[in-house]
Amino acid sequence: MNKADTKLSLKEKIGYSLGDTASHFVWDMVGFWILIFYTDTFGISAAAAGTIMLIARLWDMVSDPVMGIIADRTNTRWGKFRPYILWMAIPYSVLAVLTFTTPNLGPTGKVIYAGTTYFLLMTVFTAINLPYSSLGAVMTSDSYERAGLNSYRFIFAFVGQFIVSGTALSLALYFGGGDTAKGYQYTLMLFGAISLILFFITFKTTRERVQPPKEQKENLKEDILNLFKNKPWVILFFVGIISFVMFAMQNLSIAYYFKYYIGNEENVQLFNVIGTVALIVAIPFSKPLAQKFGKRNVFLASSLLSGFFFICLYIPSSDNLFLIYTFNILAKIAYAPAVPLLWTMLADTADYSEWKSGRRATGLVFSAATFAQKAGWGVGGALAGWLLAVFQFTPNAEQTETAITGIKLMISVFPGILYMSCAILLYYYTIDHETCEQMKKDLDARRGKE
């Protein structure tokens, strides 16, 4: 690999980024609609739905690092990570449809079915998304080229979110013809088919370039010990969990906010679309801001500003949609630059581990990201379900003042405080611009590059 190989072509950046569009066609159905689907369509209690999400996270404590270990030890003509994008695309799409299917099994049978399909979907999500995320760290060794790649990635990711959050309810109504259960199932058939095609494009257009040191021998114990000695990685691990807890709680509560507080369920789609457009517009500023101020400082400022604007969402009355949309736009613009930086900084911690210990375990490092993502969604989803129960929420009925107050807190104050707390952890993150440059110089020299 020569110096020219550190620069990625537009074709490869787009091809890679379409993989996250594929993920979001399914992931955002889970992230935005699964809780209200379980309670208002499938007929599962909010507490049971929240518990399903939390129990699945206990399995993730095993499946995520195991998948990282397996990927690191995979050697094929396609590389270590690309094969899983090919192999897992079909199971991922099929399980998405099954998760939003509603067989008539009785109260207990429904809980078992929902738990089983959700559990399997999250397992396959690990098997495809962890290698996908790790792939971005081995396509180039240049940290800021990775930042640019991740900016492309998340612009395309939020295109997927734009479509899902803005059309899912309308598609479910259209396909269902009054039967929301059938509508959700048919919508997932469409989204699953699109995901399948996009994953195949990602596999076809990408290439792995950064390899572990040739003299590195397999030593799982040493890889795990190095991981927990890697202070920047540990910090990002907890930042990731807190961030995804925040967004899970908020995203899963927004549908309830519009249905029961605003009084217009379908208006949630416009809210989501406007927020996603704000993200897409602001994400390209991530790389230049990081180059000027440093990745850590941009992430830290983003968590404080967006957390503040999220808290402000508690203020507007139910008829003041202009102010609701304004606070949402400001929060998403402030949040956007941090989105690619989490994944770019995780790639930096993989370099940091190799720089310090002489060993590279990219898949294991990125298992932190997928674990944080799913643990956060699981804990956040569980909290959302349990808090609905605590605030005495009743599906498909007029809500009490207590329930309305709880729903408002769940989309504003609670997530805002959580995200602002990330700034405390990020203050202690130590990989700055100078460290990145020195790591690249030293690692390039070790690999025999010019």
C-alpha positions as CSV (number, residue, x, y, z in Angstrom):
1,M,0.0,0.0,0.0
2,N,1.6,3.3,-1.1
3,K,0.7,6.9,-0.2
4,A,-1.8,7.1,-3.0
5,D,-3.8,4.3,-1.4
6,T,-4.6,6.5,1.7
7,K,-6.9,8.5,-0.6
8,L,-10.3,7.0,-1.4
9,S,-12.2,7.4,-4.6
10,L,-15.6,8.9,-4.7
11,K,-17.0,5.6,-6.0
12,E,-15.6,3.7,-3.0
13,K,-16.8,6.3,-0.5
14,I,-20.3,6.1,-1.9
15,G,-20.3,2.3,-2.2
16,Y,-19.2,2.0,1.4
17,S,-21.7,4.6,2.6
18,L,-24.6,2.8,0.9
19,G,-24.0,0.0,3.5
20,D,-25.2,2.3,6.2
21,T,-28.2,3.3,4.2
22,A,-29.0,-0.4,4.0
23,S,-28.6,-0.7,7.8
24,H,-30.9,2.2,8.5
25,F,-33.8,0.8,6.4
26,V,-34.1,-1.8,9.2
27,W,-32.4,-0.2,12.2
28,D,-34.5,2.9,12.1
29,M,-37.7,0.8,12.0
30,V,-36.5,-0.6,15.3
31,G,-35.2,2.7,16.6
32,F,-38.3,4.7,15.8
33,W,-41.3,2.4,15.6
34,I,-40.7,-0.9,17.4
35,L,-42.0,0.2,20.8
36,I,-45.2,1.7,19.6
37,F,-45.6,-1.2,17.2
38,Y,-45.3,-3.6,20.1
39,T,-47.8,-1.7,22.4
40,D,-50.3,-0.3,20.0
41,T,-50.3,-2.9,17.1
42,F,-49.0,-6.2,18.4
43,G,-50.6,-5.8,21.9
44,I,-47.6,-6.2,24.2
45,S,-47.4,-4.2,27.4
46,A,-44.8,-1.3,27.4
47,A,-43.1,-2.9,30.4
48,A,-42.8,-6.3,28.6
49,A,-41.5,-4.6,25.4
50,G,-38.9,-2.7,27.4
51,T,-37.8,-5.9,29.2
52,I,-37.4,-7.7,25.8
53,M,-35.0,-5.0,24.7
54,L,-33.0,-5.1,27.9
55,I,-32.6,-8.9,28.0
56,A,-31.4,-8.9,24.4
57,R,-28.6,-6.6,25.6
58,L,-27.3,-9.2,28.0
59,W,-26.7,-11.5,25.0
60,D,-24.9,-8.6,23.2
61,M,-22.3,-8.6,26.0
62,V,-21.3,-12.0,24.6
63,S,-22.1,-11.7,20.9
64,D,-20.5,-8.4,20.1
65,P,-16.9,-9.1,21.4
66,V,-17.2,-12.7,20.0
67,M,-18.1,-11.3,16.6
68,G,-15.2,-8.9,16.8
69,I,-12.8,-11.8,17.7
70,I,-14.2,-13.9,14.8
71,A,-13.8,-11.1,12.3
72,D,-10.3,-10.3,13.3
73,R,-9.4,-14.0,12.7
74,T,-11.2,-14.3,9.4
75,N,-9.0,-14.6,6.3
76,T,-10.6,-14.9,2.9
77,R,-9.8,-13.7,-0.6
78,W,-12.3,-10.8,0.1
79,G,-10.6,-9.8,3.3
80,K,-11.6,-10.0,7.0
81,F,-14.7,-7.9,7.1
82,R,-16.2,-7.6,3.7
83,P,-17.4,-11.3,3.5
84,Y,-19.8,-10.8,6.4
85,I,-21.6,-8.0,4.5
86,L,-22.3,-10.6,1.7
87,W,-23.1,-13.5,4.0
88,M,-25.4,-11.8,6.4
89,A,-27.4,-9.5,4.1
90,I,-30.2,-12.1,3.4
91,P,-30.7,-13.2,7.1
92,Y,-30.8,-9.5,8.1
93,S,-33.5,-8.7,5.6
94,V,-35.6,-11.8,6.4
95,L,-35.5,-11.3,10.2
96,A,-36.5,-7.7,9.8
97,V,-39.8,-8.8,8.2
98,L,-40.3,-11.5,10.8
99,T,-39.8,-9.0,13.7
100,F,-42.6,-6.8,12.3
101,T,-44.9,-9.8,11.7
102,T,-47.8,-10.3,14.1
103,P,-48.9,-13.9,14.5
104,N,-52.0,-14.5,16.7
105,L,-50.3,-16.5,19.5
106,G,-52.0,-15.2,22.6
107,P,-50.5,-12.9,25.2
108,T,-47.6,-15.1,26.3
109,G,-47.0,-16.4,22.8
110,K,-46.7,-12.9,21.5
111,V,-44.1,-11.9,24.1
112,I,-42.1,-15.1,23.3
113,Y,-42.3,-14.4,19.5
114,A,-41.4,-10.8,19.9
115,G,-38.5,-11.6,22.1
116,T,-37.2,-14.4,19.8
117,T,-37.3,-12.4,16.6
118,Y,-35.9,-9.2,18.2
119,F,-33.1,-11.3,19.8
120,L,-32.2,-12.9,16.4
121,L,-32.4,-9.7,14.5
122,M,-30.0,-8.0,16.9
123,T,-27.6,-11.0,16.6
124,V,-27.5,-10.7,12.9
125,F,-27.2,-7.0,13.1
126,T,-24.0,-7.6,15.0
127,A,-22.8,-10.1,12.4
128,I,-23.2,-7.6,9.6
129,N,-22.8,-4.1,11.2
130,L,-19.6,-4.8,13.3
131,P,-17.7,-6.0,10.2
132,Y,-19.1,-3.1,8.2
133,S,-18.0,-0.5,10.8
134,S,-14.6,-2.2,11.1
135,L,-14.2,-2.1,7.3
136,G,-14.1,1.7,7.4
137,A,-11.0,1.6,9.6
138,V,-9.0,-0.6,7.2
139,M,-9.9,1.1,3.9
140,T,-7.3,3.8,4.6
141,S,-4.7,4.6,7.2
142,D,-5.2,8.3,7.1
143,S,-7.3,9.6,10.1
144,Y,-8.8,12.6,8.4
145,E,-9.5,10.6,5.2
146,R,-11.5,8.3,7.6
147,A,-13.3,11.4,8.9
148,G,-14.2,12.3,5.4
149,L,-15.3,8.7,4.7
150,N,-17.5,8.7,7.8
151,S,-19.0,12.0,6.8
152,Y,-20.1,10.4,3.5
153,R,-21.2,7.3,5.5
154,F,-23.5,9.2,7.8
155,I,-25.0,11.5,5.1
156,F,-26.1,8.3,3.3
157,A,-27.1,6.8,6.7
158,F,-29.4,9.7,7.3
159,V,-30.8,9.4,3.8
160,G,-32.0,6.0,5.0
161,Q,-33.3,7.5,8.2
162,F,-35.0,10.3,6.2
163,I,-36.9,7.7,4.2
164,V,-37.8,5.4,7.1
165,S,-38.8,8.1,9.6
166,G,-40.6,10.1,7.0
167,T,-42.6,7.4,5.2
168,A,-43.0,4.3,7.4
169,L,-46.3,5.2,8.9
170,S,-47.7,6.4,5.6
171,L,-46.5,3.2,3.9
172,A,-48.0,1.0,6.6
173,L,-51.3,2.8,6.2
174,Y,-51.1,2.4,2.4
175,F,-50.1,-1.3,2.4
176,G,-52.3,-2.2,5.2
177,G,-55.5,-0.5,4.0
178,G,-56.6,-0.1,7.6
179,D,-54.8,-3.2,8.9
180,T,-51.6,-1.7,10.5
181,A,-50.2,-5.2,11.3
182,K,-50.2,-6.1,7.6
183,G,-49.0,-2.6,6.7
184,Y,-45.9,-2.9,8.9
185,Q,-45.1,-6.3,7.5
186,Y,-45.3,-5.2,3.9
187,T,-43.4,-2.1,4.6
188,L,-40.5,-4.2,6.0
189,M,-40.6,-6.4,3.0
190,L,-39.9,-3.4,0.9
191,F,-37.2,-2.0,3.2
192,G,-35.6,-5.4,3.5
193,A,-35.3,-5.8,-0.2
194,I,-33.7,-2.4,-0.6
195,S,-31.3,-3.2,2.2
196,L,-30.3,-6.4,0.5
197,I,-29.4,-4.7,-2.8
198,L,-27.5,-1.9,-1.1
199,F,-25.4,-4.3,1.0
200,F,-24.4,-6.2,-2.2
201,I,-23.2,-2.9,-3.7
202,T,-21.1,-2.1,-0.7
203,F,-19.5,-5.5,-0.9
204,K,-18.7,-5.1,-4.6
205,T,-17.2,-1.6,-4.4
206,T,-15.0,-1.6,-1.3
207,R,-11.5,-2.9,-0.6
208,E,-9.5,-3.6,2.6
209,R,-6.0,-2.1,2.7
210,V,-4.8,-1.8,6.3
211,Q,-3.6,-5.2,7.7
212,P,-2.4,-6.3,11.1
213,P,1.4,-6.4,11.5
214,K,2.8,-9.4,9.6
215,E,4.6,-10.7,12.7
216,Q,1.4,-10.5,14.9
217,K,0.4,-13.9,16.3
218,E,-3.0,-14.8,17.5
219,N,-3.3,-14.1,21.3
220,L,-6.8,-13.4,22.4
221,K,-5.9,-12.8,26.0
222,E,-3.3,-10.1,25.0
223,D,-5.8,-8.5,22.6
224,I,-8.4,-8.2,25.4
225,L,-5.9,-6.9,27.9
226,N,-4.7,-4.3,25.4
227,L,-8.3,-3.2,24.8
228,F,-8.9,-2.4,28.5
229,K,-5.5,-0.7,28.8
230,N,-6.5,1.6,25.9
231,K,-7.9,4.6,27.9
232,P,-9.2,6.5,24.8
233,W,-11.2,3.4,23.8
234,V,-12.6,2.9,27.3
235,I,-13.8,6.6,27.3
236,L,-15.5,6.2,23.8
237,F,-17.1,2.9,24.9
238,F,-19.0,4.7,27.7
239,V,-19.7,7.8,25.6
240,G,-21.2,5.5,23.0
241,I,-23.5,3.7,25.5
242,I,-24.7,7.0,27.0
243,S,-25.3,8.6,23.5
244,F,-27.4,5.6,22.3
245,V,-29.3,5.4,25.6
246,M,-30.3,9.0,25.0
247,F,-31.3,8.6,21.4
248,A,-33.2,5.4,22.0
249,M,-35.3,6.9,24.7
250,Q,-36.0,10.0,22.7
251,N,-36.7,8.3,19.3
252,L,-38.9,5.6,20.8
253,S,-40.9,8.3,22.7
254,I,-41.4,10.7,19.8
255,A,-44.3,8.7,18.3
256,Y,-46.1,8.8,21.7
257,Y,-45.4,12.5,22.0
258,F,-47.1,13.3,18.7
259,K,-50.0,10.8,19.1
260,Y,-50.9,11.7,22.6
261,Y,-49.6,15.2,23.3
262,I,-49.7,17.0,19.9
263,G,-52.8,14.9,18.9
264,N,-51.6,14.2,15.4
265,E,-49.7,10.9,15.0
266,E,-48.7,11.2,11.4
267,N,-47.1,14.6,12.1
268,V,-44.2,12.8,13.7
269,Q,-43.0,12.0,10.2
270,L,-42.6,15.7,9.4
271,F,-40.7,16.2,12.7
272,N,-38.4,13.3,11.8
273,V,-37.8,14.5,8.3
274,I,-37.0,18.1,9.3
275,G,-34.6,16.8,11.9
276,T,-32.9,14.4,9.5
277,V,-32.5,17.2,6.8
278,A,-30.8,19.3,9.5
279,L,-28.4,16.4,10.2
280,I,-27.6,15.8,6.5
281,V,-26.9,19.5,6.0
282,A,-24.7,19.8,9.0
283,I,-22.7,16.6,8.8
284,P,-20.3,17.8,6.1
285,F,-18.9,20.4,8.6
286,S,-17.6,17.5,10.7
287,K,-14.3,17.1,8.9
288,P,-13.3,20.8,8.6
289,L,-14.4,21.5,12.2
290,A,-12.3,18.5,13.4
291,Q,-9.3,19.7,11.4
292,K,-9.5,23.2,12.9
293,F,-10.5,22.5,16.5
294,G,-9.7,18.8,17.0
295,K,-12.1,15.8,17.0
296,R,-12.4,15.6,20.8
297,N,-13.2,19.3,21.2
298,V,-15.9,19.3,18.4
299,F,-17.5,16.2,20.0
300,L,-17.5,17.8,23.4
301,A,-19.0,21.0,22.3
302,S,-21.6,19.1,20.2
303,S,-22.8,17.1,23.3
304,L,-23.2,20.3,25.4
305,L,-25.0,22.3,22.7
306,S,-27.3,19.6,21.4
307,G,-28.1,18.4,24.9
308,F,-29.2,22.0,25.8
309,F,-31.5,22.3,22.8
310,F,-33.0,18.8,23.5
311,I,-33.9,20.0,27.0
312,C,-35.6,23.0,25.5
313,L,-38.1,20.7,23.7
314,Y,-39.9,20.5,27.1
315,I,-41.0,24.1,26.8
316,P,-43.4,24.4,23.8
317,S,-47.1,23.9,24.2
318,S,-48.9,21.3,22.1
319,D,-50.0,23.8,19.5
320,N,-46.6,25.6,19.1
321,L,-45.2,23.4,16.4
322,F,-42.9,26.1,15.1
323,L,-41.0,26.2,18.4
324,I,-40.9,22.4,18.6
325,Y,-39.5,22.2,15.1
326,T,-37.0,25.0,15.8
327,F,-35.5,23.4,18.9
328,N,-35.3,20.1,17.1
329,I,-33.5,21.6,14.1
330,L,-31.0,23.4,16.4
331,A,-30.4,20.3,18.4
332,K,-29.8,18.2,15.3
333,I,-27.4,20.8,13.7
334,A,-25.4,20.9,16.9
335,Y,-25.3,17.1,17.2
336,A,-24.5,16.4,13.5
337,P,-20.7,17.0,13.5
338,A,-20.2,14.5,16.3
339,V,-22.0,11.6,14.4
340,P,-19.0,10.6,12.2
341,L,-16.5,11.5,14.9
342,L,-17.4,8.6,17.2
343,W,-16.5,6.1,14.5
344,T,-13.5,8.0,13.3
345,M,-12.1,8.3,16.9
346,L,-12.7,4.6,17.4
347,A,-10.5,3.9,14.3
348,D,-7.9,6.2,16.0
349,T,-8.0,4.0,19.1
350,A,-7.3,0.9,16.9
351,D,-4.2,2.8,15.6
352,Y,-3.4,3.8,19.2
353,S,-3.4,0.2,20.4
354,E,-1.1,-0.9,17.5
355,W,1.1,2.1,18.2
356,K,1.5,1.3,21.9
357,S,1.4,-2.5,21.9
358,G,2.4,-3.6,18.4
359,R,-0.9,-5.5,18.0
360,R,-4.0,-4.5,16.0
361,A,-7.5,-5.9,16.7
362,T,-9.8,-3.7,14.6
363,G,-12.8,-6.0,14.9
364,L,-12.5,-6.2,18.7
365,V,-12.1,-2.4,18.9
366,F,-15.3,-1.9,16.9
367,S,-17.2,-4.4,18.9
368,A,-17.3,-1.6,21.4
369,A,-19.2,0.5,18.9
370,T,-21.8,-2.1,18.1
371,F,-22.1,-3.1,21.7
372,A,-22.5,0.5,22.8
373,Q,-25.1,1.0,20.0
374,K,-27.2,-2.0,20.9
375,A,-26.7,-1.7,24.7
376,G,-27.7,1.9,24.5
377,W,-30.8,1.2,22.4
378,G,-31.6,-1.7,24.7
379,V,-31.2,0.2,27.9
380,G,-32.9,3.3,26.4
381,G,-35.7,1.2,25.0
382,A,-36.2,-0.6,28.3
383,L,-36.2,2.8,30.2
384,A,-38.7,4.1,27.7
385,G,-41.0,1.1,28.2
386,W,-40.7,1.1,32.0
387,L,-41.1,4.9,32.3
388,L,-44.3,4.7,30.2
389,A,-45.5,2.2,32.8
390,V,-44.4,4.3,35.7
391,F,-46.1,7.4,34.3
392,Q,-49.3,5.2,33.9
393,F,-49.5,5.2,30.1
394,T,-52.5,3.4,28.6
395,P,-52.4,2.4,24.9
396,N,-54.9,3.9,22.5
397,A,-56.7,6.0,25.2
398,E,-56.7,9.5,26.4
399,Q,-53.7,10.0,28.7
400,T,-53.6,11.5,32.2
401,E,-51.6,14.6,32.9
402,T,-49.0,12.4,34.6
403,A,-48.5,10.3,31.5
404,I,-48.3,13.4,29.2
405,T,-45.7,15.0,31.5
406,G,-43.7,11.7,31.5
407,I,-43.8,11.5,27.7
408,K,-42.6,15.1,27.4
409,L,-39.7,14.5,29.8
410,M,-38.7,11.4,27.8
411,I,-38.2,13.4,24.6
412,S,-36.5,16.4,26.2
413,V,-35.0,16.7,29.7
414,F,-34.0,13.1,30.3
415,P,-32.1,12.6,27.0
416,G,-30.7,16.1,27.0
417,I,-29.1,15.7,30.4
418,L,-27.7,12.3,29.4
419,Y,-26.0,13.6,26.3
420,M,-24.6,16.7,28.0
421,S,-22.9,14.3,30.5
422,C,-20.8,12.9,27.7
423,A,-18.7,16.1,27.8
424,I,-17.4,15.0,31.2
425,L,-15.9,11.8,29.7
426,L,-14.7,13.4,26.6
427,Y,-12.6,15.9,28.6
428,Y,-10.3,13.1,29.5
429,Y,-9.9,11.8,25.9
430,T,-6.2,12.2,25.0
431,I,-5.7,11.4,21.2
432,D,-5.3,14.9,19.7
433,H,-4.2,16.0,16.2
434,E,-0.4,15.8,17.1
435,T,-0.8,12.3,18.5
436,C,-2.7,11.1,15.3
437,E,0.1,12.5,13.1
438,Q,2.8,10.8,15.1
439,M,0.9,7.5,15.2
440,K,0.5,7.6,11.4
441,K,4.2,8.4,10.9
442,D,5.4,5.7,13.2
443,L,3.0,3.0,12.0
444,D,3.7,3.8,8.3
445,A,7.4,3.4,9.1
446,R,6.8,0.0,10.8
447,R,4.8,-1.2,7.8
448,G,7.6,-0.3,5.4
449,K,5.8,2.6,3.7
450,E,7.4,5.6,2.1
